[in-house]
């Protein structure tokens, strides 16, 4: 899933039995495509420009 984005991935701690992110939350409703795009856009604006 990270091919082309990174040379490799190092996982320092693996949670055994964790299959989905939603398992770690009491309430994690699904987001529609438009809502997800809005959330990601807001987060990108708060983070500011990416420095190389």
C-alpha positions, 0 to 999 in steps of 0.5 A: 500500500505504500509502494511508490511512497516510501522505501520501506516501513518499520513497525515499532509496536504491533497490536495483536488482534487489531484488524481495523482502525475502528476497533480502537474507537467506541464510536467511529461512524463511516464517512462519505467521500465528500465529508472525508475530502472536507476533513482532509482539506481542513487538516491540510490547511491547519498543517501548513505547507509541507517541507522537503 
